[in-house]
């Protein structure tokens, strides 16, 4: 079985976010950081070189594949913010209709800038997504890996 590349590290989250080159993207990243810290009550950890994650759980699929993952997280990618909802973004259709401009993957929400979305709706999504993945029954039901195509809103 292949070793997982995305593992928790001891890299400084704040140090990583301070290196985001574009000022608006850096500001958006710190806004998401504060929101997720407030919602989860947890301190963030870096997962791999570029994912800021909160909490942790171990999952095991019926296929035998297993690993550890952050319960919720985000990554300031070049040109867009990726937010990770382990229960899968498909479970948020009602929220997505109200959110604003975004794209989705299996477990990812892509936002170019926070000014394009309703922050209250985004906060609700993070609250609900985090609560869902804290339920043990949801942890082995996480979204399958994303395919290359992305759905636009």
C-alpha positions in Angstrom: 0.0 0.0 0.0 1.3 3.5 -0.9 2.4 5.7 2.0 0.2 8.8 2.5 1.9 12.1 1.5 -0.3 14.4 3.5 0.8 13.9 7.1 0.7 16.3 10.0 3.9 18.3 10.4 5.5 20.7 12.9 5.8 23.5 10.4 4.4 26.8 11.7 1.0 27.6 10.4 1.4 31.3 10.9 4.8 31.2 9.2 3.3 29.3 6.2 0.4 31.8 5.9 2.7 34.8 6.1 4.5 33.5 3.0 1.4 33.7 0.8 2.6 36.2 -1.8 -0.6 38.0 -2.8 -1.8 40.3 0.0 -5.5 39.7 -0.5 -5.0 35.9 -0.6 -2.9 36.1 2.6 -5.6 38.2 4.3 -8.3 35.8 3.2 -6.2 32.9 4.6 -5.9 34.5 8.0 -9.7 35.2 8.0 -10.4 31.5 7.3 -7.8 30.5 10.0 -9.5 32.7 12.6 -13.0 31.3 11.6 -11.9 27.7 11.8 -10.1 28.2 15.1 -13.2 29.8 16.6 -15.5 27.1 15.3 -13.3 24.1 16.2 -11.7 25.5 19.4 -8.5 23.8 18.2 -5.1 25.0 17.3 -4.2 24.4 13.6 -1.5 22.1 12.3 0.1 21.9 8.9 -0.7 18.7 7.0 1.9 18.2 4.3 3.5 21.3 2.9 0.4 23.4 2.2 -2.8 22.3 4.1 -3.8 23.9 7.4 -5.9 21.4 9.3 -7.9 21.2 12.5 -8.5 18.1 14.5 -7.6 14.6 13.3 -9.3 11.3 12.9 -8.4 7.8 11.6 -10.4 6.4 8.8 -10.6 2.9 7.3 -12.6 2.0 4.2 -14.2 -1.4 3.5 -11.4 -1.8 0.8 -8.8 -1.8 3.6 -7.4 1.6 2.8 -6.8 3.6 5.9 -5.1 6.7 7.1 -5.2 9.8 9.2 -6.7 13.1 8.1 -7.6 16.5 9.4 -11.2 16.9 10.3 -11.5 20.2 8.4 -9.0 22.4 6.7 -7.9 24.8 4.0 -5.1 25.7 1.7 -4.3 29.1 0.1 -3.5 27.9 -3.4 -2.3 30.3 -6.1 -5.4 32.1 -7.4 -7.9 30.4 -5.1 -8.6 29.1 -1.6 -9.3 25.4 -1.2 -11.4 24.5 1.8 -11.6 20.8 2.7 -14.9 19.3 3.9 -14.3 15.7 4.6 -17.9 14.6 4.6 -18.0 15.8 1.0 -19.2 19.0 -0.5 -22.2 17.3 -2.1 -23.8 17.3 1.3 -24.0 21.1 1.2 -26.1 21.7 -1.8 -28.5 24.1 0.0 -25.6 26.1 1.4 -23.8 26.2 -2.0 -26.9 27.8 -3.6 -26.6 30.7 -1.1 -22.8 30.9 -0.9 -21.9 33.0 -3.9 -19.2 32.5 -6.5 -17.3 29.2 -6.1 -16.3 25.8 -7.6 -16.5 22.4 -6.0 -14.7 19.0 -6.1 -15.6 15.9 -4.1 -14.5 17.2 -0.7 -13.2 20.7 -1.8 -14.7 24.1 -2.0 -12.8 26.5 -4.2 -13.1 30.3 -3.7 -11.1 32.9 -5.5 -11.6 35.5 -2.9 -13.8 35.8 0.3 -15.4 39.0 -1.1 -17.2 36.7 -3.6 -19.0 34.7 -1.0 -21.4 35.2 1.9 -19.2 34.7 5.0 -22.2 33.8 7.2 -23.1 31.0 4.8 -19.4 29.9 4.7 -19.2 29.9 8.5 -22.4 27.7 8.7 -20.9 25.3 6.2 -17.7 25.0 8.3 -19.7 24.5 11.5 -21.9 21.8 10.0 -19.0 20.1 8.2 -16.9 20.0 11.3 -19.8 18.7 13.4 -20.5 16.0 10.8 -17.0 14.7 10.7 -16.8 14.6 14.5 -19.5 11.9 14.3 -17.7 8.5 14.3 -20.2 7.1 11.8 -19.2 9.8 9.3 -15.4 9.2 9.5 -15.3 6.2 7.3 -17.7 7.7 4.9 -15.5 10.6 3.8 -15.6 11.8 0.3 -13.8 9.8 -2.4 -10.7 11.5 -4.0 -11.6 14.3 -6.4 -11.5 13.8 -10.1 -9.9 16.4 -12.3 -13.1 18.2 -13.4 -14.6 20.8 -11.2 -18.2 22.0 -11.1 -18.8 25.7 -11.3 -21.5 27.6 -9.5 
